Amino acid sequence: MLRAILYADDVNYRLAGYRKLDPITTAEGEIRFLQAAEALFMKGWQLGSDPEIQVASVVSNHLASGVMKYFGDSFRYDQAVNLFEKLHAKEPDVASLLAQAYIGMNEEVKGVQIIASALRENPQAYTLLHVQCDFLRSKGKTEWALQLARQAVNCAPSEFATWAKLTEVYTELGMYDSALLTLNSCPMFTYNERDLHRMPTPAKTHLPIKQFIADSNILDEDGAKDSDADVALLRLPAPGLRGTFARAYALLARLVSQIGWDELLKTRSAVFVMEEEYRAQKAAAASQTPTKESPVIMEDGSVRDSGVALSNGNRRHSADDDASTRGIQSPRDGQTSAAGSMGSVTVTNGNPNLNVNTIPPIPVIKVSTESDREKEHEELRKQGVDINGTETISEHPSAEGSDAGDENVQEITVGSQAGQALEKPVAAAANEETEDPSGGRSSPRPGEKQMPPGDGFSFSNKRLCERWLDNLFMVLYEDLRIWTIFRAEVAHYKTQHVAYRKTGTEWEILGELGLRLHHKEEAKEAFLRCLEQKFSAKAWMKLLEMFADENDLQRSLNAAIRLTAYQHRWYQESSYPTAIAHHLYKLGRIHGHAKISYTILSMGLPEGLLNMMQGYLNYGKMFKIEGFDY
């Protein structure tokens, strides 16, 4: 039952040849579902939880998510309230779900009262704090929401959801440096695949199509030409992100959509230690000669001057302590360095009179080595990229969502005329460089002062960037680079009054890319261009969501009819809960189900398609979804 609800629109949970029916078809069946949920709710944590949740709890698990999705998609929170009221008497933690349900049914005063009383009893419940935080954000009280988000992090510092919520609030307040630091602090979890049924490969398949669907000419077979796509588009890494990494990328993409790529890199350089800064600090440390002995911290915690410690007859003991406290000073004459390679921390014994052969070797701590860079260069050579700078990107992301190109990145052409189109709107200088694949910055950008060695710089006011976040910057850079090349091509072809052509699959990928980067109008245009060349269920689903948000009834129904025919062709005969039903019921709250029914009748659909569309309205009438009676 829960799989049918939670995975209703999951493309990865479709079994070829299997029919998908409504999990609940009658009011009596819904009552039995509620009774079973009430009986098993306290054991729901055993089912596990979403990938963003580290530890499943009574209110954060698949059972609670399934109940909220089932009643939330049809805006029937009153049924959820009745269930959670009974459970709240047994378990106070259910107050967060109860308050969320009350707010969903526009009983905001009741919801706030429940939150207040529950927080007095359990002020450490981060789920309650998140519900209150979201409520305040919806009312424009983001400063108040910030205090709650911080408190939630203190209550559950090991949960990704608390740090992600705090990052969202910082972004809304324009505190981008704090948002980036908070994102860097998010605990990341390994993504666990869903419990999908694994079916053996059939010897042969026969999947017949219903005649009225075939006669409608709504579906067309994907031609080989329309299925082809540029390799650069097919190999974008962002669609492969899962779990917490996908959520973190969404937060980073939202951040860059507000401040631009250039400003994001400046903020990154301001809060994180860059490789160039580390090298400058190391060079400054190597050029400085100490004028006096540094104090030594003894094993008992006392601090003594190194000369006094040596005069007490404990020269070997003092030398060992001296080596640990002055391990990052540059070696003097006669001293031995335990790591002289580029990018490693230099360790000295601190005592010229001590025989270095008697001291055990000190492990080398590598920060950024030339050997690592050589490995990256070797990988680029295998991909056919010239690392000497002979092939560079001629069009780079600009302030709208882009930055200068990298000499170590191969020029990627999207379409046959991309090279000529990219040269027209050049916004970056030819000698400008960008992010290094290793995560550091290879050279300063124009307008940015290079930090001289020993200029009062200290690592104490900066943090080290997590490797996964460094990788997400590169993933975001790839998306922005491809998107900027695409927009430059569109502008170039438009000025030349030449038709800009892509395959249907390329338009579909570009539409998804636009949505990831929060370019909604450009994404809609790409999806519409995709549908001109082939049928794409993914494009129709995205457009249905956009049309429903814009309250466009006619175009929403047009998309819903095609998606319903597609799903029935592959035996997905479920009316609810589906994304199609959710968007139709959203429109029904505004226009009423009667207007939707009459509009469908006016389209002159075949009888089979008409009956399929009436199934959504019949479900709404049976369960008395808002709008069924007008």
Buried (B, 14 or more C-beta within 10 A) or exposed (E): BBBBBBBBBEEEBBEEEEEBEBBBEEEEEBEEBBEEBBEEBBEBBEBBBBBBBBEBBBBBBBBBBBBBBBBBBBBBBBBBBEBBBEBBEEEBBBBBBBBBBBBBBEBBEBBBEBBEEBBEEEEEBBBBBBBBBBBBBEEEEBEBBBEBBBBBBEBBEEBBBBBBBBBBBBBBBEBBEBBBBBBBBBEBBEEEEBEEEEEEEEEEEEEEEEEBBEEBEBBEEBEEEBEEBBEBBEEBBBBEBEBBBBBBBBBBBBBBBBBBBBBBBBBBBEBBBBBBBBBBBBEBBEEEEEEEBEBBBBEEEEEBEBEEBBEEEEBBBBBBBBBEBBBEBBBEEEBBBBBEEBBBBBBBBBBEEBEBEEBEEBEBEBBBBEEEBEEBBEEBEEEEBBBEEEBBBBBBBBEBBBBBBBBBBBBBBBBEBBEEBBEBBEBBEEEBBBBBBBBBBBBBBEEEEEBEBEEEBEEEEBBEBBEEBBBBBBBBBBBBBBBBBBBBBBBBBEEEEEEBEBBBBBBBBBBBBBBBBBBEEBBBBBBEBBBEBBBBBBBBBBBBBBBBEEEBBEBBBBBBBBBBBBBBBBBBBBBBBBBBBBBBBBBBEEBBBBBBBEBBEEEEBBEBBBEBBBBBBBBBBBBEBBBBEE
